[in-house]
């Protein structure tokens, strides 16, 4: 029986090498010359798929980079929008201070500023918009319309995004001074009393109309990436 007749998978290259060896009188079972291109290890067979694996890895890496770029682009867009909104609101605030009712930053805008919030020691100066909803919060912090007006008696609640207008809340400490300027040009001074974190379903803010307080609220944690967090970070300040 020849070596070829012993069975097993034999390709054309192997058959040529086997035939040549037998013609030259190779003993049965002797190691035969290996034709060029035949791999000597199972790793070599796998090695033929490495380019495909590299392509797959490159595709996945490119996709991951694209997703990261899109997220970074969204963040840059939100920050740019926040800055642009405040710049456009300055003109509307000047008109509001001059007595124009419902002064708008642009003709078709469905928002208007109701107060100016400043924290001198944190270099914060932002305009507060009427309404605490997603439409207004992209442009500036929003006043919860069910609460007292900023600067008036009662508790005024203002909310803002943790990564733009209200990012400074993480640095506020008890005793820090917060200023509210009203549309009539009056400036009210508040001192931070306390800070706390609570689930938004259990958030309890001052409700005593006899005291003038200011509650600043944002999402928590500050460095979180999930926009759907149920936690809120609140800063309560009392008027001097």
C-alpha positions as a Markdown table, in Angstrom:
| # | Residue | x | y | z |
|---|---|---|---|---|
| 1 | Unk | 0.0 | 0.0 | 0.0 |
| 2 | Unk | 1.4 | 3.4 | -0.9 |
| 3 | Unk | 1.5 | 6.3 | 1.4 |
| 4 | Unk | -1.3 | 8.0 | -0.5 |
| 5 | Unk | -3.5 | 4.9 | -0.2 |
| 6 | Unk | -3.3 | 5.1 | 3.7 |
| 7 | Unk | -6.2 | 7.6 | 3.6 |
| 8 | Unk | -6.7 | 11.1 | 5.1 |
| 9 | Unk | -7.2 | 14.5 | 3.4 |
| 10 | Unk | -4.7 | 15.1 | 0.7 |
| 11 | Unk | -4.7 | 18.3 | -1.4 |
| 12 | Unk | -3.1 | 18.7 | -4.8 |
| 13 | Unk | 0.2 | 20.0 | -3.4 |
| 14 | Unk | 0.5 | 17.1 | -0.9 |
| 15 | Unk | -0.3 | 14.6 | -3.6 |
| 16 | Unk | 2.4 | 15.9 | -5.9 |
| 17 | Unk | 5.0 | 15.8 | -3.0 |
| 18 | Unk | 3.9 | 12.2 | -2.1 |
| 19 | Unk | 4.1 | 10.9 | -5.6 |
| 20 | Unk | 7.5 | 12.5 | -6.1 |
| 21 | Unk | 8.8 | 10.9 | -2.9 |
| 22 | Unk | 7.5 | 7.4 | -3.7 |
| 23 | Unk | 9.1 | 7.6 | -7.2 |
| 24 | Unk | 12.4 | 8.4 | -5.4 |
| 25 | Unk | 11.9 | 5.3 | -3.2 |
| 26 | Unk | 11.0 | 6.8 | 0.1 |
| 27 | Unk | 10.3 | 4.2 | 2.8 |
| 28 | Unk | 6.7 | 3.8 | 4.0 |
| 29 | Unk | 6.1 | 6.1 | 6.9 |
| 30 | Unk | 9.1 | 8.3 | 6.3 |
| 31 | Unk | 8.8 | 12.0 | 6.7 |
| 32 | Unk | 8.1 | 13.5 | 3.3 |
| 33 | Unk | 9.2 | 16.9 | 2.0 |
| 34 | Unk | 6.5 | 19.5 | 2.7 |
| 35 | Unk | 5.5 | 21.6 | -0.4 |
| 36 | Unk | 5.8 | 25.3 | -0.2 |
| 37 | Unk | 2.7 | 27.0 | 1.3 |
| 38 | Unk | 1.7 | 24.1 | 3.6 |
| 39 | Unk | 1.6 | 25.3 | 7.3 |
| 40 | Unk | 3.3 | 23.1 | 9.9 |
| 41 | Unk | 1.1 | 24.2 | 12.8 |
| 42 | Unk | -2.6 | 24.5 | 13.5 |
| 43 | Unk | -1.8 | 28.1 | 14.5 |
| 44 | Unk | -0.8 | 28.6 | 10.9 |
| 45 | Unk | -4.3 | 27.6 | 9.7 |
| 46 | Unk | -5.8 | 30.1 | 12.2 |
| 47 | Unk | -3.2 | 32.6 | 11.1 |
| 48 | Unk | -4.9 | 32.8 | 7.7 |
| 49 | Unk | -7.9 | 34.4 | 9.5 |
| 50 | Unk | -5.9 | 37.0 | 11.3 |
| 51 | Unk | -6.3 | 39.7 | 8.6 |
| 52 | Unk | -10.1 | 39.1 | 9.0 |
| 53 | Unk | -9.8 | 39.4 | 12.7 |
| 54 | Unk | -7.8 | 42.6 | 12.4 |
| 55 | Unk | -10.4 | 44.0 | 10.0 |
| 56 | Unk | -13.2 | 43.2 | 12.5 |
| 57 | Unk | -11.1 | 44.8 | 15.4 |
| 58 | Unk | -10.6 | 47.9 | 13.3 |
| 59 | Unk | -14.3 | 48.1 | 12.4 |
| 60 | Unk | -15.2 | 47.8 | 16.1 |
| 61 | Unk | -12.6 | 50.3 | 17.2 |
| 62 | Unk | -13.8 | 52.7 | 14.5 |
| 63 | Unk | -17.4 | 52.3 | 15.7 |
| 64 | Unk | -16.4 | 52.9 | 19.3 |
| 65 | Unk | -14.4 | 56.0 | 18.3 |
| 66 | Unk | -17.4 | 57.3 | 16.3 |
| 67 | Unk | -19.8 | 56.8 | 19.3 |
| 68 | Unk | -17.3 | 58.5 | 21.6 |
| 69 | Unk | -17.0 | 61.4 | 19.1 |
| 70 | Unk | -20.8 | 61.7 | 18.9 |
| 71 | Unk | -21.1 | 61.9 | 22.6 |
| 72 | Unk | -18.3 | 64.4 | 22.8 |
| 73 | Unk | -20.0 | 66.4 | 20.0 |
| 74 | Unk | -23.3 | 66.4 | 21.9 |
| 75 | Unk | -21.5 | 67.7 | 25.0 |
| 76 | Unk | -19.8 | 70.4 | 23.1 |
| 77 | Unk | -23.1 | 71.3 | 21.4 |
| 78 | Unk | -24.9 | 71.6 | 24.7 |
| 79 | Unk | -22.1 | 73.8 | 26.2 |
| 80 | Unk | -22.1 | 76.0 | 23.1 |
| 81 | Unk | -25.9 | 76.3 | 23.3 |
| 82 | Unk | -25.8 | 77.2 | 27.0 |
| 83 | Unk | -23.2 | 80.0 | 26.3 |
| 84 | Unk | -25.1 | 81.3 | 23.3 |
| 85 | Unk | -28.4 | 81.3 | 25.1 |
| 86 | Unk | -27.0 | 83.4 | 27.9 |
| 87 | Unk | -25.5 | 85.9 | 25.5 |
| 88 | Unk | -28.8 | 86.3 | 23.7 |
| 89 | Unk | -30.7 | 86.6 | 26.9 |
| 90 | Unk | -28.7 | 89.6 | 28.0 |
| 91 | Unk | -30.5 | 91.8 | 25.6 |
| 92 | Unk | -33.9 | 90.5 | 26.7 |
| 93 | Unk | -32.8 | 91.1 | 30.4 |
| 94 | Unk | -32.0 | 94.7 | 29.6 |
| 95 | Unk | -35.4 | 95.1 | 28.1 |
| 96 | Unk | -37.1 | 93.5 | 31.0 |
| 97 | Unk | -35.2 | 95.8 | 33.4 |
| 98 | Unk | -36.5 | 98.7 | 31.3 |
| 99 | Unk | -40.1 | 97.6 | 31.9 |
| 100 | Unk | -40.8 | 95.5 | 28.8 |
| 101 | Unk | -43.2 | 92.7 | 29.8 |
| 102 | Unk | -42.4 | 89.2 | 28.6 |
| 103 | Unk | -39.1 | 90.3 | 26.9 |
| 104 | Unk | -37.8 | 87.6 | 24.6 |
| 105 | Unk | -34.2 | 86.9 | 23.5 |
| 106 | Unk | -35.4 | 86.4 | 19.9 |
| 107 | Unk | -38.8 | 87.1 | 18.3 |
| 108 | Unk | -40.1 | 83.5 | 18.2 |
| 109 | Unk | -38.7 | 82.4 | 21.6 |
| 110 | Unk | -41.1 | 80.9 | 24.0 |
| 111 | Unk | -39.1 | 81.9 | 27.1 |
| 112 | Unk | -38.1 | 85.0 | 28.9 |
| 113 | Unk | -35.8 | 85.9 | 31.8 |
| 114 | Unk | -37.2 | 86.5 | 35.3 |
| 115 | Unk | -34.1 | 87.1 | 37.4 |
| 116 | Unk | -30.3 | 87.2 | 37.4 |
| 117 | Unk | -28.3 | 84.9 | 39.7 |
| 118 | Unk | -24.8 | 85.7 | 40.7 |
| 119 | Unk | -22.2 | 84.1 | 43.0 |
| 120 | Unk | -19.3 | 86.6 | 43.0 |
| 121 | Unk | -16.8 | 84.3 | 44.8 |
| 122 | Unk | -17.4 | 81.5 | 42.2 |
| 123 | Unk | -17.5 | 83.9 | 39.2 |
| 124 | Unk | -21.1 | 82.8 | 38.4 |
| 125 | Unk | -23.4 | 85.2 | 36.5 |
| 126 | Unk | -26.5 | 83.6 | 34.8 |
| 127 | Unk | -30.0 | 84.7 | 33.8 |
| 128 | Unk | -32.9 | 82.6 | 35.2 |
| 129 | Unk | -35.7 | 81.8 | 32.8 |
| 130 | Unk | -39.4 | 81.3 | 33.5 |
| 131 | Unk | -40.3 | 77.6 | 33.6 |
| 132 | Unk | -38.2 | 74.7 | 34.7 |
| 133 | Unk | -38.5 | 72.3 | 31.8 |
| 134 | Unk | -36.3 | 70.7 | 29.1 |
| 135 | Unk | -37.1 | 73.5 | 26.6 |
| 136 | Unk | -35.8 | 76.3 | 28.8 |
| 137 | Unk | -33.0 | 74.5 | 30.7 |
| 138 | Unk | -30.9 | 74.1 | 27.6 |
| 139 | Unk | -30.5 | 77.9 | 27.5 |
| 140 | Unk | -30.3 | 78.7 | 31.2 |
| 141 | Unk | -31.5 | 77.7 | 34.7 |
| 142 | Unk | -35.3 | 77.7 | 35.0 |
| 143 | Unk | -37.6 | 79.0 | 37.8 |
| 144 | Unk | -40.2 | 76.5 | 39.0 |
| 145 | Unk | -43.3 | 78.6 | 38.4 |
| 146 | Unk | -45.2 | 77.0 | 41.3 |
| 147 | Unk | -42.7 | 78.4 | 43.7 |
| 148 | Unk | -42.1 | 82.0 | 44.9 |
| 149 | Unk | -40.5 | 84.5 | 42.5 |
| 150 | Unk | -36.7 | 84.8 | 43.0 |
| 151 | Unk | -36.1 | 87.6 | 45.4 |
| 152 | Unk | -39.7 | 87.5 | 46.8 |
| 153 | Unk | -40.8 | 86.1 | 50.2 |
| 154 | Unk | -41.3 | 82.4 | 50.2 |
| 155 | Unk | -39.1 | 79.7 | 48.7 |
| 156 | Unk | -38.0 | 80.3 | 45.2 |
| 157 | Unk | -36.9 | 77.1 | 43.4 |
| 158 | Unk | -34.5 | 77.3 | 40.5 |
| 159 | Unk | -33.2 | 74.2 | 38.6 |
| 160 | Unk | -30.4 | 73.8 | 36.1 |
| 161 | Unk | -28.2 | 71.3 | 34.3 |
| 162 | Unk | -25.4 | 69.8 | 36.4 |
| 163 | Unk | -22.9 | 70.0 | 33.5 |
| 164 | Unk | -23.6 | 73.6 | 32.3 |
| 165 | Unk | -25.2 | 76.4 | 34.2 |
| 166 | Unk | -25.5 | 74.6 | 37.6 |
| 167 | Unk | -22.1 | 72.8 | 37.6 |
| 168 | Unk | -20.9 | 75.4 | 40.2 |
| 169 | Unk | -23.3 | 74.0 | 42.8 |
| 170 | Unk | -20.8 | 71.2 | 43.6 |
| 171 | Unk | -18.4 | 73.9 | 44.9 |
| 172 | Unk | -20.9 | 75.9 | 47.0 |
| 173 | Unk | -20.4 | 75.6 | 50.7 |
| 174 | Unk | -22.4 | 76.8 | 53.8 |
| 175 | Unk | -21.9 | 80.5 | 54.3 |
| 176 | Unk | -21.3 | 81.3 | 50.5 |
| 177 | Unk | -23.2 | 84.3 | 49.3 |
| 178 | Unk | -25.8 | 84.1 | 46.4 |
| 179 | Unk | -27.2 | 87.2 | 44.9 |
| 180 | Unk | -30.6 | 87.5 | 43.1 |
| 181 | Unk | -31.4 | 90.6 | 41.0 |
| 182 | Unk | -35.1 | 91.1 | 40.2 |
| 183 | Unk | -36.6 | 92.7 | 37.2 |
| 184 | Unk | -37.2 | 95.9 | 39.2 |
| 185 | Unk | -33.4 | 96.2 | 39.7 |
| 186 | Unk | -33.4 | 95.1 | 43.4 |
| 187 | Unk | -30.7 | 92.8 | 44.6 |
| 188 | Unk | -31.4 | 90.2 | 47.3 |
| 189 | Unk | -28.5 | 88.5 | 49.2 |
| 190 | Unk | -28.8 | 84.9 | 50.4 |
| 191 | Unk | -26.4 | 82.7 | 52.5 |
| 192 | Unk | -26.1 | 79.0 | 51.8 |
| 193 | Unk | -27.3 | 77.0 | 54.8 |
| 194 | Unk | -27.2 | 73.4 | 53.8 |
| 195 | Unk | -26.7 | 71.0 | 50.9 |
| 196 | Unk | -28.2 | 67.5 | 50.5 |
| 197 | Unk | -28.9 | 64.7 | 48.0 |
| 198 | Unk | -32.3 | 63.1 | 47.8 |
| 199 | Unk | -34.5 | 61.0 | 45.4 |
| 200 | Unk | -36.6 | 63.4 | 43.4 |
| 201 | Unk | -39.7 | 61.6 | 44.6 |
| 202 | Unk | -38.8 | 62.3 | 48.2 |
| 203 | Unk | -37.3 | 65.8 | 47.8 |
| 204 | Unk | -38.4 | 68.1 | 50.5 |
| 205 | Unk | -37.8 | 71.9 | 50.2 |
| 206 | Unk | -38.7 | 74.8 | 52.5 |
| 207 | Unk | -42.3 | 75.8 | 52.2 |
| 208 | Unk | -42.7 | 78.5 | 54.8 |
| 209 | Unk | -44.0 | 81.6 | 53.1 |
| 210 | Unk | -42.8 | 83.8 | 56.0 |
| 211 | Unk | -39.1 | 83.2 | 55.2 |
| 212 | Unk | -37.3 | 84.2 | 52.0 |
| 213 | Unk | -35.3 | 81.2 | 50.9 |
| 214 | Unk | -33.7 | 80.1 | 47.7 |
| 215 | Unk | -33.4 | 76.4 | 46.6 |
| 216 | Unk | -31.0 | 75.6 | 43.8 |
| 217 | Unk | -31.5 | 72.0 | 42.4 |
| 218 | Unk | -29.7 | 69.9 | 39.9 |
| 219 | Unk | -29.2 | 66.2 | 39.0 |
| 220 | Unk | -26.7 | 64.1 | 40.9 |
| 221 | Unk | -24.0 | 62.8 | 40.7 |
| 222 | Unk | -22.2 | 65.7 | 38.9 |
| 223 | Unk | -19.9 | 63.4 | 37.0 |
| 224 | Unk | -22.6 | 60.9 | 36.0 |
| 225 | Unk | -23.3 | 60.0 | 32.4 |
| 226 | Unk | -26.9 | 58.7 | 32.8 |
| 227 | Unk | -29.3 | 61.6 | 32.1 |
| 228 | Unk | -32.1 | 59.6 | 33.7 |
| 229 | Unk | -30.8 | 59.7 | 37.3 |
| 230 | Unk | -33.6 | 60.0 | 40.0 |
| 231 | Unk | -31.2 | 61.7 | 42.4 |
| 232 | Unk | -31.2 | 65.5 | 43.0 |
| 233 | Unk | -28.6 | 67.7 | 44.6 |
| 234 | Unk | -30.1 | 70.7 | 46.4 |
| 235 | Unk | -28.6 | 73.8 | 47.9 |
| 236 | Unk | -30.8 | 75.8 | 50.3 |
| 237 | Unk | -29.9 | 79.5 | 51.0 |
| 238 | Unk | -31.7 | 81.9 | 53.3 |
| 239 | Unk | -32.0 | 85.6 | 52.6 |
| 240 | Unk | -29.7 | 87.9 | 54.8 |
